[in-house]
């Protein structure tokens, strides 16, 4: 009693007092009932149960809420925008790779070899008709400043010749024959046959394999100055929004398979083309040369022009989204833009500009998923040289079977692993956070019409050096336009943000207890008080024992 | 307070109402994607050369009609020969439903066989919505279908174009003929996998006919499905681009086409899920010959929420229409099955283009001479939604869709044409000695444009958690109340007041009983009744308990009431009366 009076803080005498005080004064609903219904046991029990039940409910709901929050759900909102925007970049390729002077002889050799193989496999003498185009090869590019490269170093390998294999299928009793070529590792062991059931596929693959080896001699950076390659050779007419294109509107590059390519409206010195109105008259209109006589017959079997619509500063991957244009046909391509914005962070892996990605981009353009995938140089790590179709990491060189005789073996095995999903390429390349997609729909018509083709050809002949006199289909017309200027954008947003979580927590609290954060603090206070009281009681007991001992001791001693 | 309660009730009602709404979410994922099944059919269902035996009658008739109407006389010698060879066996059927030329809209028509005019009865149906009324109404050609049992009831079908009329008429008879041929024979008559597929290449590897599953379509003959998942494995791809998709070269065989049934050349393909039925005739994409068609795909998967949120079905098991197709449910399947069922019920036989229900057989006019009239009637009802199929069938909750972008390049290019055709003809084998023609070939590439998968799913906008927290928010906002407080209110207003009322009733009953007793004993204790409701009455002591303050302050022990009792005369009176009833032995003691 003395302590209590002296103490600065007045404290409860017993747990019961404390509990009663808490129950009467707390902001939590219902606790007061616990104390007040003392007289009625049944009611007390009922209220205790009720409180415990709602307590349980509250925490169950909390658990659900948090588990939902930590799953980071996103909700997507679609909206239509109609801001003025830029016309996308357009890449066109003529499917006609150059026969560079440096490798020209080898290509001719290869053609002869292919010819021999076909004659050997199929017993048809094709030399008369098959490759006559090669002899009067007109489209040969000479490269400046490469004369110092030794020309004799490359030799076409005879080790990879096409063979026919026939196997008996016991089940059907039918003879299956397949065509393929043999690949061995560096020591000549572990050989396997890369076989194809169709001879056409086999020949194409075989040709491509040799083609890559030949092309690998070329220097990595091919400088084709603009004056040498003239856009007039491929594009007879170019108009955007009724005005002719300027030389600053396009850039030129060379693709090993798709040939000579031009990208319009990308990285120009001027500003990008703005799309003012939707509709065919306001789009890009091109008249293209689609000559076929220079094509390498065994590299690609299709003829025409490839068109791809993509973002500015994005490397075009024509094998993925290229759109074919047929010669003799006018194609109108309507485009519509879609935009996807991702949240990133906890809500899903994505990258804003590719800086945080492990893979160093080999293309000097903005990040895209395909660019990232192609920049992974597993091939260089595993086989020691680079695949010709993809750019080279620094310090590596393209595969050539004179230098790396086993690369084919290595490559096809690696490819099999990729096919069977054993390479984790996709884990390292996240999606970009912001993506634009172009939806394409096309219509075609015959062009030029029989009535008009005479004057069209005449006009082209006069103005553009079009020198064909035959009636062969060798020109094509493409019009690319916006179908509508408004675009759909899909935006991710968090389904449960932090303040939403807090507010629903508050709501739950108020639903089950009618309380707030302060009530929670009160609960904590109760807990602390209990602890303090426990300590106090312990102290008291300890002290009373001591005093008892002290009190007893003298009596004993006396 | 009442206003607040009203607001809460209103808001809560709103919340409950909104509970069964759904929001749509779209996720775009990137991963390796399962490659869809690709079904490829030749547009021409059966080889014309092998169908000669079955169709010669019909062809003869068609050529004759062409000759009569248009003076078209190509291939006359051939026709003559076939006329001589076989005498008509089924021609009476052609007689029954002949093509006729209508002169004006008067009710006369010229029969093509007899050349005689006859009266046309019945209602006129125009198959084409707008009749070309260019003054020259001689052009109108059609046919007449009559009810066999009641020949006065006829329906007349006219077409603005003779091409449509002849094709429709031909198809009608063609289906009758085909319905009589058993399935095995039909499979033999159609193209084999070796016929159709010249080369096949998937994801960098060669493939052959073993990767294709045959599937017989009643209208398109033998179709072949790539990656049908029949042997349990579904191919998937982790690289997009045309190099890594499916590449096939198809042999179309233009020369073996049926001239009347199909008028275009090429193949039809459809990209679908392994569990889906390929509705080639409805949604197939056509492929040109002598061209390379590249089809870029973009994959979208969508999912709707079923029952309380929207009216769709997960498996189709809850729909009273039997699924005749051996595939998973879709709206299309349901509509076709529903129509087929109605057809069997009302016409007695099944329509040729759709699968057979158990125990039924396909219609042909040898067995069911009346079926065509019945079919056209029924089909009209179906289109006008009078059969109830559209009401019964529901959307499927989840579906997969491949958006296709098609582009066409010239193939083969002039320089590669020569070697390629030679190699391909060698591949095709010794069966054909001559070099293949490029118009007999079609090149097809099917690939994923990008490996982005778009997944559109509906999620419930409100979960139980959110609903409860909204309730809590409303209660807290307007009344700073909680479930506990609601239960308090219930306790006070219902349980306690009910108990009070019950007690009062009990008292009244008691009083009434007492009164009766007292009437018997002729001693009415009026004062005692009043006293009963006094504060010291032990029975009534609980009355104040609901308001807890009083309960706290006055925890009246029951034994305590004696000292605070009012004047003794009353209490003795009360005691006396009470005891007279309940305790006769103690009463005696008290009197003493």
Interface residues (C-beta under 8 A of the other chain):
Chain A: X28 X29 X30 X32 X33 X35 X36 X37 X38 X39 X40 X50 X51 X54 X61 X64 X65 X68 X73 X74 X75 X76 X78 X118 X122 X124 X126 X129 X130 X133 X176 X178 X195 X196 X197 X198 X199 X200 X201 X203 X292 X293 X295 X296 X297 X298 X300 X301 X302 X303 X304 X317 X319 X320 X321 X322 X323 X324 X325 X326 X327 X340 X342 X369 X370 X415 X418 X419 X421 X425 X426 X431 X440 X441 X442 X444 X472 X473 X490 X503 X504 X505 X506 X507 X508 X509 X510 X511 X512 X513 X514 X515
Chain B: X23 X24 X25 X26 X27 X28 X30 X31 X32 X198 X199 X200 X201 X203 X204 X205 X206 X207 X208 X236 X238 X239 X240 X241 X242 X243 X247 X249 X291 X292 X294 X296 X405 X406 X407 X408 X409 X410 X411 X412 X413 X414 X415 X416 X418 X419 X420 X422 X423 X424 X426 X427 X443 X449 X450 X452 X459 X463 X464 X465 X466 X468 X469 X470 X471 X472 X473 X475 X476 X480 X481 X482 X483 X484 X485 X487 X488 X545 X548 X551 X552 X555
